[in-house]
Amino acid sequence: MKRHKHSSWNYTRLDYKEASIDQIKKLSEHVAAMDYDGFTAHASKPSLGVFSPVDRYLLPCDSVWLSVDTLFEPLPIPKLPAVPSSHPNFLAKYGDYLEPRLNALREFIDAKERTFKETFNTESSRLLELRDKYSSEEPEAIATLIEIAHKRHPMPHVYHDLTRNGFRSFIDPNAKVALIELQFPDFAGHKFQTGITARFKPKYASAAENKRIVRRCLYSVVIRAGYLASKVLERTSYETIAINVVQNWFDPATGSPRSGIICSLQAQVCEFAQLLLSQVDPEACFRHLKGIAVPSFDSISPIRPVFVLNKSDDRFVAARELDSLLAPEANLAAMPWEDFEHLVAQVFEWEFAKEGVEVRVTRASRDRGVDAVLFDPDPLRGGKFVLQAKRYTKPVDVAAVRDLYGTVLNEGANRGILITTSSYGPDAYEFAKNKPLSLVDGPNLLELLRRHGKKYRLDLEEARRLYQEIDGDL
């Protein structure tokens, strides 16, 4: 483009009629693309997936951690560009044509700046309240701060596309567990640039290298999420971080869209917090923390997560302390069925009280579905267990065991546990064999209670006489 003979203007200034309009248009598009929400600021959406070995596959150095205190302050407002100017003689000639457009651009920039200032003030007030709630360990505040930490620590190149819009945090105050759910993109068909050729053309990774990059990227995202969450949780009484990674993809066999968990990891807060991210190898670190992932991205089979918490489940109700209301030597087979469900939940709370297990009772519906849910944070044996209690005076038939197995599959649970005051027939035990099912009969239930100093009894005949077999399940 020909420049004015005596001009020292830079590229944002106006030289000629055609270039002036073009520059105003480009600057308007640039300002329109600028975004600021108090935690992130960018002028355009980064391109997806330009990697090189020096990027360490999205692992931030430990020196970039901002500290919890910094998270309670909004990101400074980004500087907006100035309105371009032009030579007076040029404006004198084309002023009638250019001035309205320059004024419109000036008003647009001023409006954008006012919006950013309003956002800054709003977030400043919100974060001030969040600090007090975080100090009191309110679950929602802790979850929010973990998400803020994720936003305030961007990843190189791809953080907008990769996880910024697919990151959620959930808090279980009873089990002291923070659960993070990440959305990982489908990189099928994507080419990763690893450098440039001698002729300055892009150089792309081979198919084998692509697979290694995707896997290291996945491990890095998980480790990064756990590390940042641990820095938020270090000041709290929370001890465990669980991470589940979800992906949407197209089944190569049918072309149909599919979705599922492709990666899961659970570790202690202290394990994440002690990592030196600038030095760790993502794959070695993932194995060290005992994470699990799909074996191949060519034909994905979703995995069962190490830990699942469904805290939005509206079936859960407050548990009742039934033990304190029961008389010594009470006949469990004669108690109301709703009370029996709460007593069973109590038994499992006593049994696993020292291991961080949480038992949640569901709303009484007598639908023979889930009576309680047990959440175990242990990384090896843990997960979600569904409990079903049957206050029966007759043997439990195989149909009830089949129903429990269906519930386990529908709930995505690791195991189902059926507890009854009576017994099970041979068909029930045969069906449960080699399945994630446990059957607890009356004598074993009494033994569980005796372990915790509870001396109750089971008299099925007495219960039958008392209820006169009015209930269909007696």
Secondary structure, 3 states (H helix, E strand, C coil): CCCCCCCCCCCCCECCHHHHHHHHHHHHHHHHHCEECCCCEECCCCCCCECCHHHHHHCCCHHHCCCHHHHCCCCCCCCCCCCCCECHHHHHHHHHHHHHHHHHHHHHHHHHHHHHHHHHHHHHHHHHHHHHHHHCCCHHHHHHHHHHHHHHCCCCCCHHHHHHCCEEEEEECCCCEEEEEEEECCCCCCCCEEEECCCCCEEECCHHHHHHHHHHHHHHHHHHHHHHHHHHHCCCCCCEEEEEEEEEEECCCCCCEEEEEEEEEEEEHHHHHCCCCCCCCHHHHHHHCCCEECCCCCCCCCCCCCCCCCCCCCCEECCCCCHHHCCCCCEHHHCCHHHHHHHHHHHHHHHCHHHCCEEEEECCCCCCCCCEEEEECCCCCCEEEEEEEECCCCCECHHHHHHHHHHHHHHCCCEEEEEECCCECHHHHHHHCCCCEEEECHHHHHHHHHHCCCCCECCHHHHHHHHCCCCCCC
